[in-house]
Amino acid sequence: MKPLDPRLLRYARSTRAFLVVAIVVGALTAVLVVLQAYALADIVTGTFQHGLDVDALRPALVALAAIVVARAALAFLSDWAAQRSSARAKSQLREGLLAHAVQLGPVRLAQHRTGELATLATRGIDALDAYYARYLPQLVLAVIVPLVVGLTILGLDLLSAVIIAVTLPLIPVFMVLIGMYTSSRVDRQWRTLGLLSGHFLDVVAGLPTLAVFGRAKSQAQSLRNVGEEYRKATMRVLRISFLSSLALELLATLSVALIAVSIGIRLVNGGMDLRVALVVLILAPEAYLPLRMVGAQFHAAAEGLGAAGRVFDVLDEPLPVVGTRTDVPPMLGARFRFEGVSVAYDDDRAPALERASFVIEPGRVTALIGPSGAGKSTVLSVLLGFIAPSEGCVQIESAEGVAGILDNFDPQVWREQVSWVPQSPYLAAGTLADAVRAGMPATDDEVAEALREAGLPIDDAALPFGLATPIGDAGAGLSAGQRRRVALARALLRPAPLVLLDEPSAALDLETEARVVAAVERLRASGCTVVVVAHRPALVAIADVVVELPTVVVEGAVLS
């Protein structure tokens, strides 16, 4: 963990303006610290050495009060600027993280645990409050104040300046050593929290299934074990933080004591002026205080720094290269020719799809079959532009002729002509009608008809309120089969030229499956090109073209 990660300046642009404000505030604070020392020294020497009364000391007392008020105002300004900058920086990081995650696409994003990403976007980024509000302002003060105070003492007393010059660098050295030791502990703490978050999310999502099979209690014990590991990791970090603070405090106290002893001896021998001695004694602790405080605040901000590091790791992940052509040809009547397409998700793993060559004919149903892991869902990911082929290409042939290679087109524009029904569709919280519309204008009658065609009539006993049936986040309240049929109803409501279905009849009874099959036939009858991943015979039976992966067998079409 670096004291100031340069990636923070790149991804959170508000940090730059805050650093400028912090430097100005730090410089003014350093000047006020010196003026305050002189004002106190003048008051003390005027009272005890020169016997001045209150009237004579009034200018010095007023000056001291003004300095104290000014320092309080600067502290308030620094805190206000830190809070505003923190809010903006967190907003920028969240927006950047979410935008980057969307651009990475579901295929690359699957390499990260969902729970850890959710924790990063919420608690992880929120932990930066301590970093902005306390650590960064103190870091600026730790650079400016010791320099100004040290130069002032150098002009007053050479011996005290030498002691400060020798002992002051020891504090950063100890801070670096402690930071290197703490870094691994904080990383371990954050990894444990990510594991706990991901595991907890998975358990909550599968709790109904676990309860049915009597495995809920064993998972509860697993959660307790991971939670206990997180508690131990947190306590280890706190123990190191307290011990390091003690070490820094002890070092600073001994250094100030050396200066005080040398000044006391010279005062007794008459070799030093009282006013100068008081100024040096008042300023000496101020030279060490910012460094001691920055060490303490570093540990307070350690969680935020660790989380920010993980956020930056995600943001630094290279985005897939996508096409830029926006002149996407009309997909209605277009043919898709896979020519030796291979897809590898990871260089260390075998290709998920290897040298696949087949043709998706327009206005027909193409069924992809094969064992699990053969690359059926990978074909859909390629057609959606989620991942580019490692080898080969997908040629688009419109009615007018060859329109181009799929990878060359802007995927955002391309997807406007594609409907996708994944295995696990995501439904936002709202009503059943909202989930089907998904922002599309449609009447209640049209929505109800689409649901009926998808095999989920609104008079179903599982939908007590019909179209007004409430749905929780991620489709909570609906079964996996019902969520899949809602997604199919979306495709039926506004059919796109290209419809991709990933096992739409999985986990359905025969009657409901027949309705889904009829819906697929209606899509074909409307002129849509349908590509369906099928494991059930009913869907394979209505297909015009059957492509078996990894071996390609095409019925009713010609191999390229």
ZAMARGU-4260 file (C-alpha; in steps of 0.2 Angstrom, whole numbers, plus 5000, padded with zeros to 4 digits):
<rodrens>
0) 5000/5000/5000 | 5007/5017/4994 | 5005/5033/5005 | 4996/5040/4990 | 4991/5028/4976
5) 4993/5038/4959 | 4978/5027/4952 | 4967/5037/4964 | 4972/5053/4955 | 4968/5045/4939
10) 4951/5036/4943 | 4945/5049/4956 | 4948/5066/4948 | 4941/5076/4963 | 4956/5070/4973
15) 4967/5083/4963 | 4957/5098/4968 | 4957/5092/4986 | 4976/5090/4986 | 4978/5108/4981
20) 4966/5113/4995 | 4975/5102/5007 | 4992/5110/5002 | 4986/5127/5004 | 4978/5123/5021
25) 4994/5114/5027 | 5005/5129/5023 | 4994/5141/5032 | 4993/5129/5047 | 5012/5128/5047
30) 5013/5147/5048 | 5000/5148/5061 | 5009/5135/5072 | 5025/5146/5071 | 5016/5162/5075
35) 5007/5153/5090 | 5023/5148/5097 | 5030/5165/5097 | 5014/5172/5104 | 5015/5160/5119
40) 5033/5163/5122 | 5030/5182/5122 | 5016/5180/5134 | 5026/5169/5146 | 5042/5179/5146
45) 5032/5196/5147 | 5023/5189/5163 | 5037/5180/5172 | 5053/5189/5166 | 5047/5207/5163
50) 5032/5208/5175 | 5020/5215/5162 | 5001/5216/5167 | 4986/5211/5157 | 4984/5228/5148
55) 5002/5227/5142 | 5000/5209/5136 | 4983/5212/5128 | 4990/5213/5110 | 4999/5196/5112
60) 4983/5188/5120 | 4972/5195/5106 | 4985/5188/5093 | 4985/5171/5101 | 4966/5170/5101
65) 4965/5175/5083 | 4978/5162/5079 | 4968/5149/5088 | 4952/5154/5079 | 4961/5154/5063
70) 4968/5136/5066 | 4951/5130/5070 | 4944/5138/5054 | 4957/5129/5044 | 4953/5113/5052
75) 4935/5115/5048 | 4939/5120/5030 | 4950/5105/5029 | 4937/5093/5036 | 4923/5101/5025
80) 4934/5099/5009 | 4939/5081/5014 | 4921/5076/5016 | 4915/5084/4999 | 4930/5077/4990
85) 4927/5060/4998 | 4909/5059/4992 | 4914/5064/4975 | 4928/5052/4974 | 4918/5038/4980
90) 4904/5042/4967 | 4917/5043/4953 | 4925/5026/4959 | 4908/5018/4960 | 4903/5024/4943
95) 4919/5019/4935 | 4919/5002/4943 | 4901/4999/4937 | 4904/5005/4920 | 4920/4995/4918
100) 4911/4980/4924 | 4898/4982/4911 | 4911/4984/4898 | 4920/4969/4904 | 4904/4959/4900
105) 4897/4944/4910 | 4910/4932/4903 | 4925/4941/4910 | 4916/4947/4925 | 4912/4929/4929
110) 4931/4927/4934 | 4927/4938/4950 | 4916/4933/4964 | 4899/4942/4964 | 4900/4944/4983
115) 4917/4952/4983 | 4912/4964/4969 | 4896/4969/4978 | 4907/4972/4994 | 4919/4982/4985
120) 4906/4993/4977 | 4898/4997/4994 | 4907/4995/5010 | 4925/4994/5001 | 4923/5011/4993
125) 4914/5018/5009 | 4929/5014/5019 | 4938/5028/5009 | 4930/5041/5021 | 4944/5038/5034
130) 4957/5040/5020 | 4950/5057/5014 | 4944/5064/5030 | 4959/5060/5041 | 4974/5052/5032
135) 4976/5063/5016 | 4975/5080/5026 | 4987/5073/5039 | 4999/5067/5025 | 5000/5084/5018
140) 5003/5092/5036 | 5017/5079/5039 | 5026/5085/5024 | 5024/5104/5026 | 5023/5107/5045
145) 5040/5098/5050 | 5049/5107/5036 | 5042/5125/5041 | 5045/5121/5060 | 5062/5113/5057
150) 5068/5128/5047 | 5061/5140/5061 | 5071/5130/5074 | 5086/5130/5064 | 5086/5149/5064
155) 5084/5149/5083 | 5095/5135/5089 | 5107/5124/5079 | 5108/5110/5092 | 5089/5107/5093
160) 5088/5108/5074 | 5102/5094/5073 | 5093/5083/5086 | 5077/5085/5076 | 5086/5082/5059
165) 5093/5066/5066 | 5078/5059/5075 | 5064/5064/5064 | 5068/5053/5049 | 5067/5038/5061
170) 5048/5040/5062 | 5045/5037/5043 | 5057/5023/5043 | 5048/5014/5057 | 5031/5018/5048
175) 5038/5010/5032 | 5043/4994/5041 | 5027/4993/5051 | 5017/4997/5035 | 5026/4983/5026
180) 5021/4971/5040 | 5003/4977/5040 | 5000/4976/5022 | 4999/4957/5021 | 4988/4957/5036
185) 4976/4970/5029 | 4976/4961/5012 | 4972/4945/5022 | 4958/4953/5031 | 4950/4960/5015
190) 4952/4943/5006 | 4943/4935/5021 | 4929/4948/5020 | 4927/4945/5002 | 4926/4926/5005
195) 4913/4929/5018 | 4903/4941/5007 | 4903/4929/4993 | 4899/4914/5003 | 4885/4923/5012
200) 4878/4929/4996 | 4878/4911/4988 | 4871/4903/5004 | 4856/4916/5004 | 4853/4913/4986
205) 4852/4895/4988 | 4844/4894/5005 | 4827/4887/4999 | 4836/4873/4991 | 4848/4870/5006
210) 4832/4869/5017 | 4824/4857/5006 | 4839/4845/5007 | 4842/4848/5026 | 4859/4857/5023
215) 4855/4874/5030 | 4863/4871/5047 | 4879/4865/5040 | 4881/4880/5029 | 4877/4891/5045
220) 4892/4883/5053 | 4902/4886/5038 | 4897/4905/5039 | 4902/4905/5058 | 4919/4898/5054
225) 4922/4911/5040 | 4916/4925/5051 | 4927/4919/5065 | 4942/4920/5053 | 4937/4938/5049
230) 4936/4942/5067 | 4954/4935/5070 | 4961/4944/5055 | 4953/4961/5061 | 4960/4959/5078
235) 4977/4955/5071 | 4977/4971/5061 | 4971/4981/5077 | 4985/4974/5088 | 4998/4979/5075
240) 4990/4996/5074 | 4990/4999/5093 | 5008/4993/5095 | 5014/5003/5080 | 5006/5019/5088
245) 5015/5015/5104 | 5032/5014/5095 | 5030/5030/5086 | 5023/5039/5102 | 5038/5033/5112
250) 5051/5038/5098 | 5043/5056/5097 | 5043/5058/5116 | 5061/5053/5118 | 5066/5065/5104
255) 5057/5079/5112 | 5064/5075/5129 | 5082/5076/5122 | 5078/5093/5116 | 5071/5098/5132
260) 5086/5092/5142 | 5098/5101/5131 | 5088/5117/5132 | 5086/5116/5151 | 5105/5114/5154
265) 5109/5129/5143 | 5096/5139/5152 | 5103/5135/5169 | 5120/5140/5163 | 5114/5156/5155
270) 5119/5151/5138 | 5101/5153/5130 | 5088/5166/5130 | 5071/5161/5139 | 5060/5167/5124
275) 5070/5157/5111 | 5070/5142/5123 | 5051/5143/5125 | 5049/5145/5106 | 5059/5130/5102
280) 5051/5120/5116 | 5034/5124/5110 | 5038/5120/5092 | 5048/5104/5094 | 5033/5093/5098
285) 5024/5101/5083 | 5038/5094/5072 | 5034/5076/5077 | 5016/5077/5079 | 5010/5077/5061
290) 5021/5062/5057 | 5015/5053/5073 | 4997/5057/5068 | 4999/5051/5050 | 5005/5034/5056
295) 4989/5032/5066 | 4978/5038/5052 | 4986/5026/5040 | 4980/5012/5050 | 4963/5020/5051
300) 4963/5021/5033 | 4971/5004/5029 | 4954/4995/5026 | 4950/5009/5013 | 4967/5008/5005
305) 4966/4989/5004 | 4948/4990/4996 | 4954/5004/4984 | 4968/4993/4978 | 4956/4979/4974
310) 4945/4992/4965 | 4960/4998/4955 | 4964/4980/4950 | 4947/4978/4943 | 4948/4995/4934
315) 4965/4991/4927 | 4959/4974/4920 | 4960/4977/4901 | 4944/4979/4892 | 4940/4967/4877
320) 4943/4974/4860 | 4927/4978/4852 | 4922/4984/4835 | 4918/5002/4831 | 4907/5001/4816
325) 4889/5007/4819 | 4882/5004/4802 | 4875/4987/4808 | 4865/4979/4794 | 4847/4974/4797
330) 4847/4957/4805 | 4830/4952/4798 | 4835/4940/4784 | 4853/4939/4788 | 4864/4923/4789
335) 4878/4920/4801 | 4892/4909/4796 | 4904/4903/4809 | 4921/4899/4800 | 4933/4890/4811
340) 4928/4899/4827 | 4938/4895/4843 | 4936/4903/4859 | 4948/4902/4874 | 4943/4911/4890
345) 4960/4908/4898 | 4977/4905/4891 | 4980/4891/4904 | 4964/4882/4900 | 4958/4872/4885
350) 4947/4881/4872 | 4929/4882/4876 | 4925/4881/4858 | 4937/4874/4845 | 4936/4876/4826
355) 4917/4877/4825 | 4910/4879/4807 | 4892/4880/4804 | 4878/4892/4797 | 4864/4900/4806
360) 4850/4902/4792 | 4838/4917/4793 | 4820/4914/4799 | 4824/4896/4805 | 4827/4888/4822
365) 4845/4882/4825 | 4847/4870/4840 | 4864/4869/4848 | 4866/4852/4857 | 4880/4843/4865
370) 4887/4838/4882 | 4890/4851/4896 | 4906/4861/4892 | 4905/4858/4873 | 4903/4877/4870
375) 4885/4879/4867 | 4883/4895/4879 | 4900/4901/4871 | 4892/4902/4854 | 4878/4913/4862
380) 4891/4924/4870 | 4900/4926/4853 | 4884/4931/4845 | 4881/4943/4859 | 4898/4951/4858
385) 4903/4946/4875 | 4918/4938/4870 | 4928/4938/4853 | 4934/4922/4844 | 4952/4918/4847
390) 4953/4911/4830 | 4941/4912/4815 | 4927/4924/4813 | 4908/4925/4812 | 4903/4932/4795
395) 4886/4941/4793 | 4878/4939/4776 | 4863/4950/4773 | 4851/4948/4759 | 4861/4960/4749
400) 4877/4951/4751 | 4892/4950/4764 | 4889/4964/4777 | 4905/4961/4787 | 4913/4952/4802
405) 4903/4952/4818 | 4918/4958/4828 | 4920/4974/4818 | 4903/4981/4823 | 4899/4991/4839
410) 4892/4978/4851 | 4880/4991/4859 | 4872/4995/4842 | 4872/4976/4837 | 4863/4971/4853
415) 4849/4982/4849 | 4843/4969/4836 | 4846/4954/4848 | 4834/4946/4861 | 4843/4935/4874
420) 4835/4923/4887 | 4849/4917/4898 | 4849/4902/4909 | 4848/4913/4925 | 4839/4929/4919
425) 4840/4944/4931 | 4824/4953/4936 | 4824/4970/4944 | 4813/4973/4959 | 4795/4978/4955
430) 4779/4970/4948 | 4778/4956/4936 | 4772/4968/4923 | 4787/4979/4925 | 4798/4964/4924
435) 4791/4959/4907 | 4790/4977/4900 | 4808/4980/4905 | 4806/4998/4900 | 4797/4994/4884
440) 4780/5002/4880 | 4766/4989/4881 | 4748/4988/4887 | 4743/4976/4901 | 4734/4965/4888
445) 4750/4964/4877 | 4760/4959/4893 | 4747/4946/4898 | 4747/4939/4881 | 4766/4937/4881
450) 4766/4929/4898 | 4752/4916/4892 | 4762/4912/4876 | 4778/4910/4887 | 4768/4897/4898
455) 4765/4908/4913 | 4747/4914/4912 | 4742/4928/4924 | 4728/4917/4932 | 4741/4905/4938
460) 4740/4901/4957 | 4758/4906/4959 | 4753/4923/4954 | 4740/4929/4966 | 4740/4947/4961
465) 4742/4944/4942 | 4752/4957/4933 | 4753/4967/4950 | 4762/4952/4958 | 4777/4959/4967
470) 4795/4953/4963 | 4810/4956/4973 | 4827/4960/4968 | 4835/4946/4956 | 4817/4939/4954
475) 4815/4934/4972 | 4798/4926/4974 | 4798/4917/4957 | 4805/4900/4954 | 4820/4898/4942
480) 4808/4891/4929 | 4796/4906/4931 | 4810/4918/4929 | 4815/4910/4913 | 4797/4911/4906
485) 4796/4930/4911 | 4812/4933/4901 | 4805/4923/4887 | 4789/4934/4888 | 4800/4949/4886
490) 4807/4941/4869 | 4789/4938/4864 | 4783/4955/4868 | 4795/4964/4856 | 4803/4950/4846
495) 4820/4955/4839 | 4827/4949/4822 | 4839/4937/4831 | 4833/4928/4847 | 4845/4918/4858
500) 4838/4906/4870 | 4849/4896/4883 | 4839/4881/4888 | 4822/4889/4890 | 4813/4873/4894
505) 4825/4867/4908 | 4816/4862/4924 | 4799/4863/4917 | 4785/4850/4917 | 4779/4843/4900
510) 4764/4854/4899 | 4773/4870/4902 | 4787/4864/4890 | 4774/4862/4876 | 4769/4880/4878
515) 4788/4886/4877 | 4790/4875/4862 | 4775/4883/4854 | 4782/4900/4858 | 4798/4896/4849
520) 4788/4891/4834 | 4778/4907/4835 | 4795/4917/4835 | 4800/4907/4819 | 4783/4910/4811
525) 4786/4929/4814 | 4802/4929/4804 | 4814/4929/4818 | 4831/4919/4817 | 4831/4908/4833
530) 4846/4900/4841 | 4842/4889/4855 | 4853/4879/4867 | 4843/4863/4869 | 4845/4848/4880
535) 4826/4842/4879 | 4820/4832/4864 | 4805/4843/4862 | 4815/4858/4857 | 4827/4848/4846
540) 4812/4841/4837 | 4806/4857/4830 | 4823/4864/4825 | 4827/4866/4807 | 4845/4865/4810
545) 4854/4854/4823 | 4872/4858/4827 | 4880/4846/4839 | 4896/4852/4848 | 4910/4849/4848
550) 4907/4838/4833 | 4896/4848/4820 | 4881/4840/4812 | 4870/4851/4802 | 4853/4845/4796
555) 4844/4856/4783 | 4859/4867/4780 | 4876/4866/4771 | 4892/4866/4780 | 4903/4881/4776
</rodrens>
